Amino acid sequence: MPEGLPAGTKPDCWKAVYAGTPAANAAPASAEVWACGYEVSGGAFDAMQRARAAADTVKFQEDRYLVLVKWQGGSRDLVTTLVRALQKRLARKS
């Protein structure tokens, strides 16, 4: 389970780790992505509202999924691209 989730209902969570060098002479970048599925979208919404904020972390809800993305290195543009791709992919599952 990812850190920072509120106590209570235990969702089904999956973790993915992305890593690489975004461009020549750039520092390595990595992102840890947790996707947590709740029984209903209201559970994901409540968890998103109550989840602790953390540095270099983005959280968002898409239907019944709460997604937490924690990154190291890389640019904000790379993180934004990853988050948008995840949002699109989850929107198709809804």
Secondary structure, DSSP 8 states (H G I E B T S, - for coil): --TT--SSS--EEEEEEEEE--STT---EEEEEEEEE-SSHHHHHHHHHHS---TTEEEEEETTEEEEEEEESS-HHHHHHHHHHHHHHHHHH-
